[in-house]
Amino acid sequence: MEKNLLQNTFSIITKEEDVKTMNHHILRNTFVLEITRPFPGYYFSSDFITAESKPQNILIVLKNEVSLEVFYRKIKKIKKYADFTFGAEMATVHIFNQKYYAIRVNSLETYDSISDLQKHFLDEGFLLRKPTKIEDKALIKIFKFSNLRFENDIYHNIDDAHFIYFGINQELTWKQFAHITLKIRHNVANKKFDAGLGVFFHDGNIEDVIRIYTKDLTDEEAKALKALYIKELTS
């Protein structure tokens, strides 16, 4: 493997997004949150949701916490017999002082697949939480594996070119990070990016990173954005 390729890097990505309780295409008496405006720093309106009637990122809320090992064993088993494709990652959702454990699901082709997937989860022993009516901002942590390419001091997501990451030398709270990001956004010409916090685990080490989602930044603009964050963190 090339030195600049980091396959299956375990990561934790923290982001803030708008969520709303779903009341359609789900099993009765279960709790599912739909992310109504993904990547709010990049998409300035709900125009992200197209007319294709295709679900974006949803969060199927669990009754209790599940270990990583149990989660991946069950998901691996479900993918062998499900007659549709899906992506799934462990997640925690913080709304006000409440913490929910969830499975973040993406890559579903139709809304009709949501209830079928919930049935598979139940068949494999996942316990689903009863519904709560929510429409608010949530701080979401996603636990996932990422395939990365490290080039010119920036990590590029091999599976989705819209994601880049760069390392920082300190741990930040979300409040600190949000304040710095707002300050930077007011001082750059190209504001079309969404920022999140991240942690990578590789080579036996932990690395704090900033995650950027964008379709519009050039390589030079990405480098300049990284420089602004580093400047703010060291000033």
Beta strands, then each sheet from edge to edge (+ up, - down):
strand 1: 5-21
strand 2: 32-35
strand 3: 58-62
strand 4: 87-95
strand 5: 98-106
strand 6: 135-151
strand 7: 154-157
strand 8: 163-168
strand 9: 194-202
strand 10: 205-213
sheet 1: 1+ 2- 3+ 5- 4+ 6- 7+ 8- 10+ 9- 1+
end
